[in-house]
């Protein structure tokens, strides 16, 4: 929900945000840049916090931070303060929508984590929010929508406190401040959690994080600019918002599909394939007639929405579960520059060229670069397909303190 509300609402509200604060489009796009700044910049800190604080408390706190952020956006008229509210919503996304789910899944499951993450991170609200906002914005206004979202997050925060630790015959206290099953402890070889330095010394970790940063930046640019792009092609606000709905609807299928393919073929190979398809789709976005934009948007959603799921699955294949939250936090820290720059950079190229043809062509080029990085990642980790390996079983053991030198 935290990610769905943020990414599903920002694009449809972009024009009203410009009008509310009296700013231009590049300045308005900074709002999403500050959300991602918080997601990436605070993620290393929040990932370490989640090694100490129980996950249910951290995720509930993330909902409350989002609520404060949305209420501030609904009531403030001074844009610099509104940017701080965007930071609070980004922190809420990091805790409740990214690090928290990965930590929970890594503790509950030893096999099939890609499939489990795909179910936990279904982009339902990315699907419905553009349609809802496009329908009600002309009638109730921007502030009423944001205030309602704030109330919803306050209401759902206590639900996270119902989370419990994984059931098992034996439980063992770990250094992460929560109780995890003996199954997970055995899976990581009984070793202690990896340090930040050990994680950062892994070349596969860097390849994954850099490529995911580029891809996430491109996806963010879609959320921010696709409504304006579609309206520039002659669509109404409601019809342009439908582009995000098509993206989200296909994303529901994509998350389930690619999560299972990742368990079968391996996350690096799956990421290489999706990034190749995204290269073609971004080129198609600037070449097809307006009547075909919905199909292209659906294709982008099918391939791009599962990126968070595939990111978590790939990290789970590289990092022991007792270090998953720390690794995800560090990985998002590496992604930060790409997330922060993407939306304003596309807006700047748009202002400079007078259209979205060049910006979208640039995105297609960086998708091709990501494909190459994922191919290198696949070769580096040696995760070649073996049909005899059961779904979800790692071809190589996860890294731990004891075997880190040999792996790096």
C-alpha positions in Angstrom: 0.0 0.0 0.0 2.7 2.5 0.9 4.4 2.1 -2.5 1.1 1.9 -4.4 -0.3 5.1 -2.9 2.9 7.0 -3.6 3.7 5.9 -7.1 0.1 5.5 -8.2 -0.9 9.0 -7.2 2.1 11.2 -8.0 1.7 11.3 -11.7 -2.1 12.0 -11.7 -1.5 14.7 -9.1 1.5 16.3 -10.9 -0.5 19.1 -12.6 -2.5 19.9 -9.5 0.8 20.0 -7.5 2.2 22.6 -10.0 -0.9 24.7 -9.6 -1.2 24.4 -5.8 2.4 25.5 -5.2 2.8 27.8 -8.3 5.8 25.9 -9.6 7.0 24.5 -12.9 7.1 20.8 -13.9 10.8 20.2 -13.1 10.3 21.6 -9.6 7.1 19.6 -9.1 9.0 16.4 -10.2 11.4 17.0 -7.3 8.7 15.7 -5.0 9.1 12.2 -6.3 12.9 12.7 -6.3 12.7 13.5 -2.6 10.6 10.5 -2.0 13.2 8.3 -3.6 15.9 10.3 -1.8 14.4 9.2 1.4 13.9 5.6 0.2 17.5 5.3 -0.9 19.3 7.7 1.5 17.6 6.4 4.7 17.5 2.7 3.6 21.0 1.8 4.9 20.2 3.4 8.3 16.7 1.8 8.4 18.1 -1.5 7.3 20.4 -1.5 10.3 17.5 -0.4 12.6 15.5 -3.4 11.4 18.3 -5.6 12.6 17.5 -4.3 16.2 13.8 -3.3 16.2 11.1 -6.0 15.6 9.9 -5.9 12.0 6.2 -5.4 13.0 7.1 -2.3 15.0 9.2 -0.9 12.2 6.5 -1.5 9.6 3.8 0.1 11.8 6.1 3.1 12.3 6.6 3.4 8.5 2.8 3.7 8.1 2.6 6.5 10.6 5.5 8.3 8.9 3.6 8.1 5.6 0.4 9.4 7.3 2.3 12.4 8.6 3.8 13.1 5.2 0.5 12.9 3.3 -1.3 15.1 5.9 1.5 17.7 5.5 1.2 17.6 1.7 -2.6 18.1 2.1 -2.3 21.2 4.3 1.0 23.0 3.5 1.3 25.8 1.0 5.1 26.3 1.3 6.9 24.0 -1.2 10.2 23.6 0.7 8.3 22.2 3.7 6.3 20.0 1.3 9.6 18.5 0.1 10.2 17.4 3.7 6.8 15.7 3.8 7.9 13.8 0.7 10.9 12.6 2.6 8.7 11.3 5.4 6.6 9.4 2.9 9.8 7.9 1.4 10.9 6.7 4.8 7.5 5.1 5.3 7.9 3.3 1.9 11.3 2.1 2.9 10.1 0.6 6.2 6.7 -0.7 5.2 7.0 -1.5 1.5 10.6 -2.5 0.8 12.8 -3.6 3.7 10.0 -4.9 5.9 8.5 -7.3 3.4 11.9 -8.6 2.3 12.9 -9.2 6.0 9.7 -11.1 6.7 9.8 -13.3 3.6 13.5 -14.1 4.1 12.7 -15.4 7.6 9.5 -17.3 6.7 10.8 -19.0 3.6 13.9 -20.8 2.6 12.7 -21.9 -0.9 10.5 -20.1 -3.4 11.2 -16.6 -2.1 10.6 -15.1 -5.5 7.1 -16.4 -5.5 6.4 -15.4 -1.9 7.7 -11.8 -2.6 5.6 -11.6 -5.7 2.5 -12.2 -3.7 3.4 -9.9 -0.9 4.3 -7.1 -3.3 1.3 -7.3 -5.7 0.9 -3.7 -7.1 -2.8 -3.6 -6.5 -2.9 0.1 -5.5 -0.7 1.2 -8.4 -3.5 -0.3 -10.5 -6.4 1.4 -8.8 -5.0 4.8 -7.7 -4.7 6.5 -11.1 -8.3 5.6 -11.9 -9.6 6.7 -8.5 -7.7 10.0 -8.6 -8.6 10.8 -12.2 -12.3 10.3 -11.2 -12.4 12.2 -7.9 -9.8 14.9 -8.4 -12.1 17.3 -10.4 -14.7 17.0 -7.7 -12.9 17.0 -4.3 -9.5 18.5 -5.1 -6.0 17.5 -4.3 -5.9 18.3 -0.5 -9.0 16.2 0.2 -7.4 13.2 -1.5 -4.1 13.5 0.3 -5.8 13.9 3.7 -7.9 10.8 3.1 -4.8 8.8 2.3 -3.3 10.0 5.6 -6.3 8.8 7.5 -6.1 5.4 5.8 -2.5 4.9 6.8 -3.2 5.8 10.5 -6.0 3.2 10.4 -3.9 0.4 9.0 -0.7 1.0 11.1 -2.0 -1.2 14.0 -2.5 -4.2 11.6 1.3 -4.6 11.2 1.5 -5.3 14.9 -0.3 -8.6 14.2 2.8 -10.0 12.4 4.4 -12.9 14.2 7.6 -14.7 13.8 7.8 -17.8 11.6 6.5 -21.0 13.2 9.0 -23.7 13.8 9.8 -26.4 16.4 12.8 -24.6 17.6 13.4 -20.9 17.9 16.6 -19.1 18.3 17.3 -15.5 19.3 19.5 -13.7 16.8 21.3 -10.5 16.7 18.5 -8.8 14.7 16.4 -8.0 17.7 13.7 -10.6 16.8 13.1 -14.3 17.1 13.7 -16.3 14.0 13.2 -20.0 13.3 16.0 -22.5 13.7 15.5 -23.4 10.1 16.7 -19.9 9.0 19.7 -20.1 11.4 20.7 -23.4 9.9 20.3 -22.0 6.4 22.8 -19.3 7.0 25.3 -21.8 8.4 24.8 -20.7 12.0 27.1 -17.7 11.4 26.6 -14.2 12.6 25.2 -11.5 10.4 27.4 -9.9 7.7 28.8 -6.5 8.4 28.2 -3.5 6.1 31.8 -3.7 4.9 31.5 -7.4 4.1 28.4 -6.8 2.0 29.9 -3.9 0.2 33.0 -5.9 -0.7 31.0 -8.3 -2.9 31.2 -7.6 -6.6 27.8 -9.3 -7.4 26.2 -7.1 -4.8 27.5 -4.0 -6.7 26.5 -5.2 -10.1 23.0 -6.0 -8.9 22.6 -2.7 -7.0 23.9 -0.5 -9.9 21.7 -2.1 -12.5 18.7 -2.0 -10.3 19.3 1.7 -9.6 19.3 2.4 -13.3 16.1 0.4 -13.8 14.4 1.9 -10.8 15.1 5.4 -12.0 13.6 4.6 -15.4 10.5 3.1 -13.7 10.2 6.2 -11.6 10.3 8.4 -14.6 7.4 6.5 -16.0 5.3 7.1 -12.9 6.1 10.8 -12.9 5.9 11.7 -16.6 3.6 9.2 -18.4 0.4 11.1 -17.6 1.8 14.3 -19.0 3.2 12.4 -22.0 -0.2 10.9 -22.8 -2.0 14.2 -22.4 0.5 15.7 -24.8 -0.6 13.0 -27.3 -4.2 14.2 -27.0 -5.6 12.1 -24.1 -7.8 13.6 -21.3 -6.6 13.4 -17.7 -8.8 10.4 -17.0 -7.6 8.6 -20.1 -4.0 9.4 -19.4 -4.4 8.1 -15.9 -5.6 4.9 -17.5 -2.0 4.5 -18.8 -0.9 4.0 -15.2 -3.9 1.7 -14.6 -2.9 -0.5 -17.6 0.7 -0.5 -16.3 -0.5 -1.6 -12.8 -2.9 -4.2 -14.1 -0.2 -5.9 -16.2 2.1 -5.5 -13.2 -0.2 -7.7 -11.1 0.4 -10.5 -13.7 4.1 -9.7 -14.1 4.9 -9.8 -10.4 3.4 -13.3 -10.1 4.9 -14.5 -13.4 8.5 -13.2 -13.1 8.7 -14.2 -9.4 8.2 -17.8 -10.3 10.5 -17.6 -13.3 13.2 -16.2 -11.0 12.8 -19.3 -8.8 13.0 -21.5 -11.9 15.8 -19.8 -14.0 17.5 -17.7 -11.4 17.1 -13.9 -10.7 20.1 -12.7 -12.8 18.9 -14.4 -15.9 15.4 -13.2 -15.3 16.5 -9.6 -14.8 18.5 -9.8 -18.0 15.5 -10.9 -20.0 13.1 -8.3 -18.5 15.6 -5.5 -19.1 15.9 -6.5 -22.8 12.2 -6.5 -23.2 12.0 -3.0 -21.5 14.5 -1.7 -24.0 12.2 -2.6 -26.8 9.1 -1.3 -25.0 10.5 2.1 -24.3 11.4 2.4 -28.0 7.9 1.4 -28.8 6.5 4.1 -26.6 7.8 6.8 -28.9 7.0 4.9 -32.1 3.5 3.5 -31.8 0.4 5.6 -32.5 -1.7 6.9 -29.6 -4.1 4.1 -29.9 -1.3 1.6 -29.1 0.0 3.4 -26.0 -2.1 1.3 -23.6 -0.6 -1.9 -25.0 2.9 -0.6 -24.5 2.1 0.7 -21.0 0.8 -2.7 -20.1 4.0 -4.3 -21.5 6.1 -1.9 -19.4 4.1 -2.8 -16.3 4.4 -6.5 -17.0 8.2 -6.3 -17.1 9.1 -3.3 -14.8 6.7 -3.7 -11.9 8.3 -7.0 -10.7 11.7 -5.2 -10.3 11.4 -4.9 -6.5 10.4 -8.6 -6.3 13.3 -9.6 -8.5 15.7 -7.4 -6.6 14.7 -9.0 -3.3 15.0 -12.5 -4.8 18.4 -11.8 -6.2 19.6 -10.4 -2.8 18.2 -13.4 -1.1 20.3 -15.6 -3.4 23.4 -13.7 -2.5 23.0 -12.8 1.2 22.1 -14.9 4.2 18.7 -14.2 5.6 20.0 -12.8 8.9 21.6 -10.0 6.9 18.8 -9.4 4.4 17.4 -6.2 5.8 20.9 -4.7 6.1 21.8 -5.7 2.5 18.6 -4.3 1.1 19.2 -1.0 2.9 22.7 -0.7 1.5 21.5 -1.7 -1.9 18.9 1.1 -1.9 21.6 3.5 -0.7 23.6 2.7 -3.9 20.4 3.2 -6.0 19.8 6.6 -4.5 21.6 8.8 -7.1 19.7 7.1 -9.9 16.4 7.5 -8.1 17.0 11.1 -7.2 18.2 12.2 -10.6 15.8 10.3 -12.9 12.5 12.3 -12.8 14.1 15.8 -12.9 16.6 14.7 -15.6 13.8 13.5 -17.8 11.9 16.8 -17.1 15.0 18.8 -18.0 15.5 16.9 -21.3 11.8 17.4 -22.0 12.1 21.2 -21.4 15.3 21.3 -23.6 13.9 19.3 -26.5 10.2 20.2 -26.4 9.0 16.7 -26.3 9.4 13.2 -24.8 11.0 11.5 -27.8 14.6 12.1 -26.8 14.0 11.4 -23.0 12.3 8.1 -23.7 15.1 7.1 -26.2 17.6 7.8 -23.5 15.7 5.5 -21.2 15.7 2.7 -23.8 19.5 3.1 -24.1 20.0 2.7 -20.4 17.7 -0.3 -20.3 20.1 -2.0 -22.8 23.0 -1.1 -20.5 21.2 -2.8 -17.6 20.7 -5.9 -19.7 24.5 -6.2 -20.2 25.1 -5.6 -16.4 22.7 -8.5 -15.5 24.4 -10.8 -18.0 27.7 -10.0 -16.3 26.0 -10.6 -12.9 24.8 -14.0 -14.1 28.3 -15.0 -15.3 29.9 -13.7 -12.1 27.6 -15.6 -9.8 27.7 -18.7 -11.9 24.0 -19.2 -11.6 23.5 -21.2 -14.8 20.2 -23.0 -15.2 20.0 -26.7 -14.1 16.6 -28.2 -14.6 17.3 -30.8 -12.0 17.5 -28.2 -9.3 14.2 -27.9 -7.4 12.5 -24.5 -7.6 13.8 -22.0 -5.2 16.9 -23.9 -4.2 20.1 -22.0 -4.5 22.8 -23.3 -6.8 25.5 -21.9 -4.4 25.2 -21.4 -0.7 24.6 -17.9 0.6 27.6 -15.9 1.8 28.4 -15.8 5.4 31.3 -14.6 7.5 33.0 -18.0 7.3 33.0 -18.3 3.5 33.1 -14.7 2.5 36.7 -14.5 1.4 36.3 -17.4 -0.9 33.2 -15.9 -2.5 34.6 -12.4 -3.0 
